[in-house]
Amino acid sequence: LASWGMYRGSTFVLQKSVRIFEPVMEYIASPECDVWDIDVDNYIKDENINKLIKCAGKIEEILKVHKPTRTDWDTLVTKIMLGVFGNVPAFDAYFKIGSGLKNFEEHSLGKIKNFYDNHKSKITKELKTFNDKSPNEEKANYRYTDRHYTNAKIIDMIFFTKGLLEDTCWGNYTGEKSKTRGNAIESARKAGYKESRAKNIMNKEWFKERLEKVKKKEKQK
């Protein structure tokens, strides 16, 4: 959690002792927690999606992180689930921007499954890149392990990177930092971009060119 930014600033866990995780660990080790074998490829089973939702709810209940005014509770909970089980992406700010999904819920998991189905061959290829390493292939930049990445982890990296690029691109050329993909697209639309082009803000060269044209028009006015 620390390496994923959950122990910085005014984050929830930074204000607590690490003993807050003791009951979470007890739950994870109990027979009640039966989500170890779930990955995106078998989200198709309704019972598995329900198990994931139930697991998240239990961790949330134990940590007491859900408040009516708090919208980021699922970031902590899903980062725990990704780190321990590898069965869901982490619903942090950049993942939400990149995926367009707002909350950890049944609908979002269904969308993730659809994405997997549509890009299964590419995701499988990436998995092989990370996982098909033998002890004889060890190099300085990695070490052989029996612990393999999951489909959920690959999808987490895809949308985290997409969200990061999208957010960074917007900030680089506007001086602003969008916290949601929707806000970035809406702002681009208000600046005079067409709907289809507004969604292309990851293309830095196009975005820079369009922004310069808008600024030029404003000066002329």
N, C-alpha and C positions, 0 to 999 in steps of 0.2 A: 504493500500500500504506500509506503514511503517513496519507493522508486517511481510510483505512478502519481505522485503529487498530492497524496491525501494527508500529508503531515506538514502543510505549509500554511502561512497566513492564519486566518481565523477558522480553519477547518474543524469540523465536529470532533474528530478523533484526537486532534492535537490538544484539546481541552480535557481529555480523559486519560486515565491510567490505562496501560495496555491490558490490565486485568479485565477491562470491559469485554475483551474477546474470549475470555474463558468459557462463558456459557455458549458462545457461538461455536467454539471448538467442540464442546460436549455434544451439541446438537449435530454437528457435521459427522462426528464419530458414532452417532447413534443409528440404529436400524430405521428410525423414522425418516432419516435423510437418504432417500433412494434415487438420487439424480446423477450418480457417478457415471453411468453408461450412456447418458443422453448427449447427443451432439446435433448440430443443425440438420444433418441428413435424415434424422428420425424425428424431427419436429412434426412430421405429418401425422403422427399419432396424437390425438387430442389429449390422451392421458398423460403423455410426456410434457406437453405444454402446460397442462394443469399442475403437474409436479413441479415444474420450474417456477411457476407463479406462486405456488404454495411455499416452496423453499425460500424464495425472496421475501415473502410475507413473514415467514418465521424469523429470518435473520433481522428483518426490519423491526419486528416485535421485540426481539431480544435486546437489540441495541437502542430501542426507543428513539429512532431518528426521524420518524414520520410526524410532521406537524402540518396543520392546514396552510401555513404560510411558507412552507418549505417545499421547493419543487425539485431539489437535487438529491433527495434521499436515495433515489435509485442509482445514483453514481457510486456511492459507497457500497451499497448492497451488491450491485452487479460486478463491481471490481473484485469483491470478495469471491463471488461465484466464478468469475473468469479465472482468478488466480488459483483457486482450489480445485475446481472441477473442469474448467475450460469448456463449459457447455453453453455459455451465452456471451455475447460481446459486452463490453463495459459501456454503459449508457452515460458517458461523460459529455461535456459541452461539444467537443469536436466531433465525436461520433454522431451526436444528434444533428449537428449542422450537416455533416457529410451524408447521412442516411435520410434526413428529413423526418426521422421518427422522434416524437417528443417524450413518450413515456414507456416504461417497461411494463408491457401488458400483452394480453393474448393477441391483439391485432398486430402489434409490432413484431412479435415473434413469427406470426404468419407472413408478414412482409419479408422478414429475414429469410425465411424458408423459401419464399418465391425467388428472392435474389439468388440464393444458393442453387435452386433448380435451373435458373436461367444462365448461370455461369459456372456450372458444376465442373466442367472440364478444366477451366482456368484455375479454379480454386484447388482442384485435385493436383494440378501441376505445381502450384505453389507449395502445397503440403509436401510433395515429393522433394522439392528443393530443400525444405527445412528438415524433413524427417529421414530421408534416405541417406543417412551418413553411417558409415561403419567405423569401428575403432581404428582401422588401417588408414582412414582418410583424414585423421585429425590434423588440423592446421592451427596456426597461431590464433586465428579469429574465432574458433569455436572448439568445443570439447564434446566428445561423444556422450550421449545420454539415452537411457531407455524411455525418458519422458518426452513424448512427442506433441507437437502442436496439433490443435484440433481445427475443424472447419470454422467453429465460432471464433477462434483466435485469429485466423486469417481474415475473416470478414470484419472483425474488430479493427485490424490494421488497415484494411482497405478504406473503411469509412472514416477512421480517425485521421488518416493521411489526407483524404479528400477534404474533410472539414477543416483541417489545419491549413491546407493550401488555399482553400476558398476564403477563409477568414483572414489569412495573412495577405493575400492578393488584394482584398478589399481595403485593408488598412494601409498597404504600401502606396496606393494610388488615391486615397481619399483623406488620409489622416485620421480616419475613424476605424473602430474595431467592432465589427458586427458580432453579436453573441448568438445570433440565430440565422440559419440559412434564409429563412423567410424574410427577415429584416433586411438582409443584404440585397435580396432580389427586389424587394419592394423599394428600397432606396435607389437601386439602379434604374428601376422603372420610372420613378419620379424624376430622375435626372435626364430622362428623355430617351432611354433605351427601349427597344421593342421587347415584348414579352419573351420571344424566342431567344433573343440575344442577351436579355437580362440574366438568363440562367447559365450563361457561358462565362461567368466571371472568373472561372479558374484559368481561362486563357489569358495570360498576362499581357501578351503583345496586343491582342485585340482590345483588351480592357484599357490599356494605356492609350492606345490610339483613339478610342471612343471618348475617353475622359478629356483628352487634349482638345478634341473637336467641340465638346460641350463647353469647356472653358473659353475657347476662342469665340464661340457664339455669344457667351455671356459678356465678354469684353466688348464685342461689337454693339450689343444692346446698350 
